[in-house]
Amino acid sequence: MQDIYSLDGHRVSKIVYGTIIILVVILAMEDHPPSPAGTVVTLLFSGLGVALAELYSDFIGTKINKKSALSWEERKQITRNVSAVMIGALLPLPLVILAWMGFLDLKLAILLDKWLLVMVLLFYGFVAAKLSGYNNVLSLVSAFAVCTTGVLVVLVKSAFGH
């Protein structure tokens, strides 16, 4: 298992990005969720759509910056970084799948997922601070600041449409 110090800033930022996007989707579904199966499909394809858009834009941006075609290694690195978007986006799926299977109420699954994603933002805020060289106390303060910022972004996106 990799320790947090083998992560880099690109992967951490992509996980946070995927988490924020899927949190917006969950908030949008909270009051009127589709069926459990529909919720699984919505979350899966929302995460996949964001990851593919991110992959495409990273390929184009890197190609423009390089002013040449991308090497196989560069493509692999971009894909590896963008796959982290899916990590953040797919985190809610297990609880929603349990609801789909009848082991959990869908509204409870969505509530738990919402808080799970907030905790993910908190955790990766801490990881980002540690990777930046902060001590544990400053990392914790930074984690709460990052988490609060992420939640505010989600609330703004939800309030004005996503």
N, C-alpha and C positions, 0 to 999 in steps of 0.2 A: 504494500500500500504506500502511495506517495505521501510524504509529509508536506505541510503547507509551504515549506521553503522551496519545494521544487516547482511550485506554481509561479507564473509570471504575471505581470500587470495586465497583459492583454487577456489572458484567460480569466482572471478574476473579474475584470471589467465586463467581459462577455457574459459570465455567469450572473452578475448583478443585473445586466441589461435584460437577459432572458427572464430573470425573476421579476423585475419591474413590469415587463410587458405582460407576463402571464397573470400577475397580480391585478393589473387593470382589467384583463379579461374576466377574472374571477369576480371582481367587484361588479362588473357589468352584468354578470349572470346571477349575482347573489339574490336579488329580489324575485327574479323570474327565471330560474334555471331551466334549461331544457331537460329532457329525460336523462337518467344517468348515462345511458349509451350516447346520447347527444352531447352531454357534457364531456365525456371522454374524447369523442371525435373533435369537439370544439377546441379543447385544450391541446390535443395532439397536433391538429392542423394549424392552430395559431402559433404554436412553438415552431413547427416545421416551416411555416411561411416566413416567420421572422428570421429564422436561421438561414433559409435560402436567400432571402433578400440581403442579409448581412454578408453572406458568402459572395454573392454577385458584386455587391458594392465594394467589398474589400479587394476582390480580384481586379476590378476596374481601377480603383484608387491606387493600388500598388503598381499596376501596369503603367498608369499615367506617371506616377512618381519615378519609376525606373526608366520610362521612355523606351521600353522594349518588352518583349514577351516574358512571361513568368517561367522560371525554371520549375522542374518537377518538385524540387525541395521547397521552393517558395509556395507553390500550390499546396503542398502537404502541410506546411506551417500555418497557412491561412485557414485551411480546412480544420486543422487541429484547434486553432484558436476559436473558430466559429462554432465548432462542435460544443463548446462550453455554453453557448446560448441555449442549446437544447438541454443541457444539464439543469440550468435554472428554470427552463420552461416546462420540463417534464416532472419536476419534483412533486407537483400536486396529483399526478396521475394515480399512484397507488391507492390513495384514500377514495378517489372518485371511482376507481375500479371496484373497490370494496362495496361502495354504494350500489354500483351497477349489479354486483353479484348478490345484493340483498343483505349484506352483513352490517351495513351502516346506512343511516338516513342521509340522503343527498345534501340536505341543508346543513347537517352537522359536518359532513365531509368538506363542504365548501367553507364553512366557518373554520374548521381545523386547518384546512389548506391556507386560508388567508393568514392565519397566525404562524403557520409553518414558514411561509414565504417572508413574513416580517422577521422571523428569527434567522432565516438565511441571510437577509440583508444585514442584520446585526453581526452574524458570524463573519461574513466576508468583509464587512467594514473593519472588523478586528484583524482579519488576515491581511488586508491591504495595509493597515497601519504597521503591523509587525514586519511585513515585507519592505516597508519604507524605513525601517530601523527604529521605530518608536518603542519605548519601554512598555510594560504591561499596562500601567495606569493610563498613560497617554493613548495607548491602543484602545483601551476600553472607552475612554472619552470620545475618541475618534469614531469608534464603532457606533456609539449612540448618535453622534452627529450625522454619520453616513446613513444610518437606518432612518433617522428622522427625515433627512433630505429625500431619501427614496420614497418614504411614505407620502411626503408632501407632493412629490412628482406624480405619484399614483393618484392622489386625491385630485390634483389639478387636472390631470388627463381624464379622470372619470367625470369630473364636474363639467368639462367642456367638450366631452365626446372623445372617443378614442378612434 
